[in-house]
């Protein structure tokens, strides 16, 4: 199954701008996993969105919410 991508106006930041200098190779990926009676939510943030998207897609979700940055 292919995940549906949904664009949303905002998502919580898991990476602070002050961390950029500590990771010059751009390989930082941070995840927050929560669960409740509705299911499991995986929130991710990364310097390289393609790496995060590949990771999330391997989890075979119905949908991936994404925010446009700029």
LOTOR-927993 format. One record per atom (N, C-alpha, C, CB): residue in one letter; atom name; x, y, z. Coordinates in nm, 2 decimals, always signed. Glycine has a CB too. Layout:
// LOTOR-927993
> r, a, u, v, w
> A, CA, X, Y, Z
...
//
This chain:
// LOTOR-927993
> r, a, u, v, w
> X, N, +0.08, -0.12, +0.00
> X, CA, +0.00, +0.00, +0.00
> X, C, +0.09, +0.12, +0.00
> X, CB, -0.10, +0.00, +0.12
> X, N, +0.05, +0.22, -0.07
> X, CA, +0.12, +0.35, -0.08
> X, C, +0.05, +0.45, +0.01
> X, CB, +0.13, +0.40, -0.22
> X, N, +0.13, +0.52, +0.09
> X, CA, +0.08, +0.62, +0.19
> X, C, +0.03, +0.74, +0.11
> X, CB, +0.18, +0.66, +0.29
> X, N, -0.08, +0.79, +0.16
> X, CA, -0.13, +0.92, +0.11
> X, C, -0.06, +1.03, +0.18
> X, CB, -0.29, +0.93, +0.13
> X, N, -0.01, +1.13, +0.11
> X, CA, +0.06, +1.24, +0.17
> X, C, -0.04, +1.35, +0.18
> X, CB, +0.18, +1.29, +0.08
> X, N, -0.05, +1.41, +0.30
> X, CA, -0.14, +1.52, +0.33
> X, C, -0.06, +1.63, +0.38
> X, CB, -0.25, +1.47, +0.44
> X, N, -0.08, +1.75, +0.32
> X, CA, -0.02, +1.87, +0.37
> X, C, -0.10, +1.94, +0.48
> X, CB, +0.01, +1.97, +0.25
> X, N, -0.03, +1.97, +0.59
> X, CA, -0.09, +2.03, +0.70
> X, C, -0.02, +2.17, +0.73
> X, CB, -0.09, +1.94, +0.83
> X, N, -0.09, +2.26, +0.80
> X, CA, -0.03, +2.39, +0.82
> X, C, +0.08, +2.39, +0.92
> X, CB, -0.14, +2.49, +0.86
> X, N, +0.08, +2.30, +1.01
> X, CA, +0.19, +2.30, +1.11
> X, C, +0.21, +2.16, +1.17
> X, CB, +0.17, +2.41, +1.21
> X, N, +0.33, +2.13, +1.22
> X, CA, +0.36, +2.01, +1.30
> X, C, +0.46, +2.06, +1.40
> X, CB, +0.42, +1.90, +1.20
> X, N, +0.47, +1.99, +1.51
> X, CA, +0.57, +2.03, +1.62
> X, C, +0.71, +2.01, +1.57
> X, CB, +0.54, +1.95, +1.74
> X, N, +0.80, +2.10, +1.60
> X, CA, +0.94, +2.09, +1.57
> X, C, +1.00, +1.99, +1.68
> X, CB, +1.01, +2.23, +1.57
> X, N, +1.08, +1.90, +1.63
> X, CA, +1.16, +1.81, +1.72
> X, C, +1.31, +1.84, +1.71
> X, CB, +1.13, +1.67, +1.68
> X, N, +1.34, +1.93, +1.62
> X, CA, +1.48, +1.97, +1.60
> X, C, +1.49, +2.12, +1.61
> X, CB, +1.54, +1.92, +1.47
> X, N, +1.57, +2.17, +1.70
> X, CA, +1.59, +2.32, +1.72
> X, C, +1.70, +2.37, +1.62
> X, CB, +1.63, +2.35, +1.86
> X, N, +1.68, +2.49, +1.57
> X, CA, +1.77, +2.55, +1.48
> X, C, +1.92, +2.56, +1.54
> X, CB, +1.73, +2.69, +1.44
> X, N, +1.93, +2.56, +1.67
> X, CA, +2.06, +2.56, +1.74
> X, C, +2.14, +2.43, +1.72
> X, CB, +2.04, +2.59, +1.88
> X, N, +2.07, +2.33, +1.67
> X, CA, +2.14, +2.20, +1.66
> X, C, +2.21, +2.18, +1.52
> X, CB, +2.03, +2.09, +1.67
> X, N, +2.18, +2.27, +1.43
> X, CA, +2.24, +2.26, +1.30
> X, C, +2.39, +2.25, +1.30
> X, CB, +2.19, +2.38, +1.21
> X, N, +2.46, +2.34, +1.38
> X, CA, +2.60, +2.34, +1.38
> X, C, +2.66, +2.21, +1.44
> X, CB, +2.65, +2.46, +1.47
> X, N, +2.58, +2.14, +1.53
> X, CA, +2.63, +2.01, +1.59
> X, C, +2.62, +1.90, +1.49
> X, CB, +2.55, +1.99, +1.71
> X, N, +2.55, +1.91, +1.38
> X, CA, +2.53, +1.80, +1.28
> X, C, +2.56, +1.85, +1.14
> X, CB, +2.38, +1.75, +1.29
> X, N, +2.69, +1.88, +1.11
> X, CA, +2.72, +1.94, +0.98
> X, C, +2.69, +1.84, +0.86
> X, CB, +2.86, +1.98, +0.98
> X, N, +2.69, +1.71, +0.89
> X, CA, +2.66, +1.62, +0.78
> X, C, +2.52, +1.60, +0.75
> X, CB, +2.72, +1.48, +0.82
> X, N, +2.43, +1.67, +0.84
> X, CA, +2.29, +1.67, +0.81
> X, C, +2.21, +1.54, +0.83
> X, CB, +2.26, +1.71, +0.67
> X, N, +2.27, +1.45, +0.92
> X, CA, +2.21, +1.32, +0.93
> X, C, +2.12, +1.30, +1.05
> X, CB, +2.32, +1.22, +0.94
> X, N, +2.08, +1.41, +1.12
> X, CA, +2.00, +1.40, +1.24
> X, C, +1.85, +1.37, +1.20
> X, CB, +2.01, +1.53, +1.32
> X, N, +1.80, +1.27, +1.26
> X, CA, +1.66, +1.23, +1.25
> X, C, +1.61, +1.21, +1.39
> X, CB, +1.64, +1.10, +1.16
> X, N, +1.50, +1.27, +1.42
> X, CA, +1.44, +1.26, +1.56
> X, C, +1.29, +1.21, +1.54
> X, CB, +1.45, +1.39, +1.64
> X, N, +1.26, +1.11, +1.62
> X, CA, +1.12, +1.06, +1.62
> X, C, +1.06, +1.07, +1.76
> X, CB, +1.12, +0.91, +1.58
> X, N, +0.93, +1.09, +1.76
> X, CA, +0.85, +1.08, +1.89
> X, C, +0.73, +0.99, +1.86
> X, CB, +0.80, +1.23, +1.93
> X, N, +0.72, +0.88, +1.94
> X, CA, +0.62, +0.78, +1.92
> X, C, +0.52, +0.79, +2.04
> X, CB, +0.68, +0.64, +1.90
> X, N, +0.40, +0.81, +2.01
> X, CA, +0.29, +0.81, +2.11
> X, C, +0.18, +0.71, +2.07
> X, CB, +0.24, +0.95, +2.14
> X, N, +0.10, +0.67, +2.17
> X, CA, -0.01, +0.59, +2.14
> X, C, -0.12, +0.62, +2.24
> X, CB, +0.03, +0.44, +2.15
> X, N, -0.25, +0.59, +2.19
> X, CA, -0.37, +0.61, +2.27
> X, C, -0.47, +0.52, +2.21
> X, CB, -0.42, +0.76, +2.27
> X, N, -0.60, +0.53, +2.26
> X, CA, -0.70, +0.44, +2.21
> X, C, -0.73, +0.45, +2.06
> X, CB, -0.83, +0.47, +2.29
> X, N, -0.68, +0.56, +2.00
> X, CA, -0.70, +0.58, +1.85
> X, C, -0.59, +0.51, +1.77
> X, CB, -0.71, +0.72, +1.82
> X, N, -0.48, +0.48, +1.83
> X, CA, -0.37, +0.41, +1.76
> X, C, -0.24, +0.47, +1.79
> X, CB, -0.40, +0.42, +1.61
> X, N, -0.14, +0.45, +1.71
> X, CA, +0.00, +0.49, +1.72
> X, C, +0.02, +0.61, +1.63
> X, CB, +0.10, +0.38, +1.69
> X, N, +0.09, +0.71, +1.69
> X, CA, +0.14, +0.83, +1.61
> X, C, +0.29, +0.83, +1.61
> X, CB, +0.07, +0.96, +1.66
> X, N, +0.35, +0.85, +1.49
> X, CA, +0.49, +0.86, +1.48
> X, C, +0.51, +1.00, +1.42
> X, CB, +0.56, +0.75, +1.39
> X, N, +0.58, +1.09, +1.50
> X, CA, +0.61, +1.22, +1.46
> X, C, +0.76, +1.23, +1.43
> X, CB, +0.57, +1.33, +1.56
> X, N, +0.80, +1.28, +1.32
> X, CA, +0.94, +1.28, +1.28
> X, C, +0.98, +1.42, +1.23
> X, CB, +0.97, +1.18, +1.18
> X, N, +1.11, +1.45, +1.25
> X, CA, +1.17, +1.57, +1.21
> X, C, +1.32, +1.53, +1.16
> X, CB, +1.18, +1.68, +1.32
> X, N, +1.36, +1.59, +1.05
> X, CA, +1.49, +1.55, +1.00
> X, C, +1.55, +1.67, +0.92
> X, CB, +1.49, +1.43, +0.92
> X, N, +1.68, +1.67, +0.91
> X, CA, +1.75, +1.77, +0.83
> X, C, +1.73, +1.74, +0.68
> X, CB, +1.90, +1.78, +0.86
> X, N, +1.72, +1.61, +0.65
> X, CA, +1.70, +1.56, +0.52
> X, C, +1.56, +1.49, +0.51
> X, CB, +1.81, +1.46, +0.47
> X, N, +1.46, +1.56, +0.46
> X, CA, +1.32, +1.51, +0.45
> X, C, +1.31, +1.38, +0.38
> X, CB, +1.23, +1.61, +0.39
> X, N, +1.39, +1.35, +0.28
> X, CA, +1.39, +1.23, +0.20
> X, C, +1.42, +1.11, +0.29
> X, CB, +1.48, +1.23, +0.08
> X, N, +1.51, +1.12, +0.38
> X, CA, +1.55, +1.02, +0.48
> X, C, +1.43, +0.99, +0.57
> X, CB, +1.67, +1.05, +0.56
> X, N, +1.37, +1.09, +0.62
> X, CA, +1.25, +1.07, +0.71
> X, C, +1.14, +1.01, +0.63
> X, CB, +1.21, +1.21, +0.77
> X, N, +1.11, +1.05, +0.51
> X, CA, +1.00, +1.00, +0.44
> X, C, +1.02, +0.85, +0.41
> X, CB, +0.98, +1.07, +0.30
> X, N, +1.14, +0.81, +0.37
> X, CA, +1.17, +0.67, +0.35
> X, C, +1.15, +0.59, +0.47
> X, CB, +1.32, +0.65, +0.30
> X, N, +1.19, +0.64, +0.59
> X, CA, +1.17, +0.57, +0.72
> X, C, +1.02, +0.55, +0.74
> X, CB, +1.24, +0.64, +0.83
> X, N, +0.94, +0.66, +0.73
> X, CA, +0.80, +0.66, +0.76
> X, C, +0.73, +0.56, +0.66
> X, CB, +0.74, +0.80, +0.75
> X, N, +0.76, +0.57, +0.53
> X, CA, +0.70, +0.48, +0.44
> X, C, +0.72, +0.33, +0.46
> X, CB, +0.75, +0.51, +0.30
> X, N, +0.83, +0.30, +0.52
> X, CA, +0.86, +0.16, +0.56
> X, C, +0.77, +0.11, +0.67
> X, CB, +1.01, +0.14, +0.60
> X, N, +0.71, +0.20, +0.74
> X, CA, +0.61, +0.16, +0.85
> X, C, +0.48, +0.13, +0.79
> X, CB, +0.60, +0.27, +0.95
> X, N, +0.46, +0.15, +0.66
> X, CA, +0.34, +0.12, +0.58
> X, C, +0.21, +0.19, +0.64
> X, CB, +0.31, -0.03, +0.58
> X, N, +0.22, +0.32, +0.66
> X, CA, +0.10, +0.39, +0.72
> X, C, +0.00, +0.42, +0.61
> X, CB, +0.15, +0.53, +0.78
> X, N, -0.12, +0.45, +0.65
> X, CA, -0.23, +0.49, +0.56
> X, C, -0.20, +0.63, +0.51
> X, CB, -0.37, +0.49, +0.63
> X, N, -0.15, +0.72, +0.59
> X, CA, -0.12, +0.86, +0.55
> X, C, +0.00, +0.91, +0.62
> X, CB, -0.24, +0.95, +0.58
> X, N, +0.07, +1.00, +0.56
> X, CA, +0.18, +1.08, +0.61
> X, C, +0.15, +1.22, +0.60
> X, CB, +0.32, +1.04, +0.54
> X, N, +0.15, +1.29, +0.72
> X, CA, +0.12, +1.43, +0.72
> X, C, +0.25, +1.51, +0.70
> X, CB, +0.05, +1.48, +0.85
> X, N, +0.25, +1.61, +0.62
> X, CA, +0.37, +1.68, +0.58
> X, C, +0.35, +1.83, +0.58
> X, CB, +0.43, +1.63, +0.45
> X, N, +0.45, +1.90, +0.63
> X, CA, +0.44, +2.05, +0.63
> X, C, +0.53, +2.11, +0.53
> X, CB, +0.47, +2.10, +0.77
> X, N, +0.49, +2.20, +0.45
> X, CA, +0.58, +2.27, +0.36
> X, C, +0.65, +2.38, +0.44
> X, CB, +0.50, +2.34, +0.24
> X, N, +0.78, +2.38, +0.42
> X, CA, +0.87, +2.48, +0.49
> X, C, +0.92, +2.58, +0.39
> X, CB, +0.99, +2.41, +0.56
> X, N, +0.95, +2.70, +0.44
> X, CA, +1.00, +2.79, +0.34
> X, C, +1.01, +2.93, +0.39
> X, CB, +0.93, +2.79, +0.22
//
